[in-house]
Amino acid sequence: MLNFFYNSNIFIWIEKLLSFINSIFFALLLVGLSFALIFSPPDYLQGDSVRIMYVHVPAAWIGLASFTLIAILSIFNFIFKIKNLKLITKSIAPIGLIFTCIAIVTGSIWGRPTWGTFWAWDARITSMLVLALFYVIFIAVHKLVSEEDNANKISSIVAITGLINIPIIKYSVLWWNTLHQPASIKITGSSTIHSSMLTPLLLMFFVLLMYCALIFLMKYKTEIIRIKKKNLKRL
């Protein structure tokens, strides 16, 4: 299985996926932005500032989902020593960090007209900042620790430890008095967000997921090339 991921055939599949995503990405982006900026209504309290939600919320979802996936894959890598998993986690980490930072920045911009301040040591905001720090540590370990096995072990421990922060972020609005409102979108219950806002929100989430796929495939391809060059030097 490992040879499949290092085989040249994987590059053909990556290029095909990149071409396919590129062919539809900008059309989907245009549709998503049109719904988010033009067709969706302003909020009756927040006005047009609510449109920041269409970037802020998907970015937060991606930041949380990316770290959760990294932690789960790190657990498998820690137990089963599957080398390809480390390439996947290394390729996902920069994406998660970028979108976590986007969520923090857009949340700060949104907070100024809504709460009257750019920053508050709110439980949700603080736990998101902690998430960004875990991403930075995870990436720094692979950059600074030269011995690859040690880097994988340390980064896996960082990811598994950071997983504790995910439910804290999720339930912080319920466990503490925070500036954030409770979740408006519920998988198991009825959502409180109107379809006129939910549709562009989901569209933008899908568009950003496509963008994540582009970044991941390019980063993953780079990691495979790096490993192949490293293995050739050893021969």
N, C-alpha and C positions, 0 to 999 in steps of 0.2 A: 504493500500500500504506500509505503514511504517513497519507493522508487517512482511511483506514479506522479507524486507531487514534484519530484525533482526531474522528471522526464521532460524532454522538450515538447511533448504533446500538450502539456499543461499551458505552455505559452500560446499555443494555437487557440485553446479554449478561452484563455484570458483575453486575447486580442478580439475574439468574436464577441465576448460579453461586453468589452469596452466599446466596440463599434456599435453594438445594439443599443446600449445605454446612451451613448452619445447621440444616436440618431433620434431618440425620443425625448431626451432630457430637456432641451431648450423649449420644445413645444409644451411639455408638461409644466415647466417653470413659468412660461407665459400664462398658461391657464390658471395656475395656482396663484400667481401674483394678481391676475385680473380679478379673481374672486376675492382675494384678501384685501386688495386696495380699492376696488371699485364696486363690486356687486354686494359685498357684505355690508350690513348696516352699521352705523356707529352705535356705541353703547349708550343707553339712556342716562347713565351717570358719568361714564368716563369719556364719552365722545369718541373722536377718532383715535385717541391714544390707545384704545383697546386693540388697534390693529397690530401693535407690537406683539400681541399674543400669538400671532400666526408664525412668528419666528421663535419667540421665547419658549413657548410650550413644547413644540417639536424638538427644539434644541435640548431642552431639559430631559425629555423622554429618551433621546438618543444618548445623551451623556450617561444617564442611569442604566439604560439597556446595555450599552457598550461595556461598562465596568462589570455589570452582572455577568455578561458573557465571558469577559476576560477571567473573572474569578472562577466560574464554572470550568472553563477550559484549563485553568491553572491547577485546579483540583485533579482533573484527569491527568494532566501532564505530570503532576507531582506523584501520582500513584502509579501510572502506567508508563511513564517516560516516553510518551509519543512525541518525537522530535518536531513533527509538523505543527503541533499545537502551539509551540513557542513562536513559530513564524506567524501564525494567525493572530496570537495575542499581541505580538509586537506590531503587527500591521493595524490592529484595531485601536491600540492605545492612543496614538496621535489624533485619531478621529474623535475618540471620546473626550480627550482633553480640549480640543478645539470647540466642540459643541457645548461642553460644560462651561467653558469661558464665555461663549456666546450667550448661554442662558443667564449667567451671572451679570454680564454687561447689559443685555437687553432688559433683564429684571430691574437693574439699577435705574436705567433710563425710564422704564415704565413706572417705577416707584416714585419718581420725583413729582409728576402731576397727580398721582393717585394717593400717595402717603405723605407727600410734602418733603421727602428726603431721598437722596440717592442711595444711602446705605443705612442699615440698622442691623444690630447684632441679633437679628431674628433667628429663630431655630432653623427654619427652612433655608434661609440665606447662608447662615454659618455652616450648616451641614453640607451645603453645595460647595462652599469654599473648601471644606475638608476633603470632599470628593476630588476637587481639582488638585489638591496637594498630593493625594494618593496617586493620581495619574502622573504627576510630575516625578514622584519618587520611583514609580514603576518604570517610567521611561529612563530616568537618570541611572537606575541600576544597570540597565542594558548598555548604557553609554559609558559608564565609569568602571564597571567590573569587567576586566578583560577575560577572565576565565569563564568560559561560556556555561559550564555546568553550575558553577556557583551563582552566576547571574540569573540562571533559570530558577534555582532554588530560592534565592532571595526575592526575586520578582514574584514568584508564586506565593510566598509567604505574605508579601505586601498586598497582593490582590485578594487573597483569602481573608486577611485581616480587614481590608477595606470593605469587604462584603458586608460587614456588620453595620456600616454606615448607610447602606441602601434602605433598609426598613426605617431607619431613623429619619432619612429624608422623606420617605413616603408618608409616614405617620406623624411627622413632627407637628402638622397642623391640628392633629387630634390630641396629641399628648401634652402640648403646651399651648399657652395663649400666644398666638403669632399674628403678624400682620397679614399673612396669606390667608385667603379664604379656603375652605375645604374643596376637595376635588369636584369639578363640575361634570366630569366625564367618568362614568362608572361602568365597568364591564359586567358586573353581576347585578347592578341595580339600574334604576332609571336615571338618565343624565339630566342635568338641569340647564344645559346649554341649548339654545335654540338651533334648529337645523340650518338656519341661514348663516350661523357662525361656525357650526360644527363641520359643515361641508368644506369651506375653505381651509379650516384648521387641518382636517384629515388630508386634503389635497397637498397642502404645504408640507405636512409630515411625510407623505409619500415622495414628494419632490426631493426633500432633504435626504431621505433614505437612498434615493437614486444617486444623489451626490456622494453620499457615504460609500456606496458601492464602487463608484469611480475611484475615489481615493484609496479604498481598501485594495482593489485589484491592482492599481499601480504600485502601491507600497508592497503588496504581497509579491508581485513580480520582481521588484527590486531585491527583496529579501532572498528569494530563490536564487537570483543571479549572484548575490553576495555569497551564499552558501556554496554554490557550484564553483565559483572562483577560489574560495577558500579550500575546497576539497581538491581542486586541481593543483594548488600550490603544494599540497602535502604529498602528491604523487611524485 
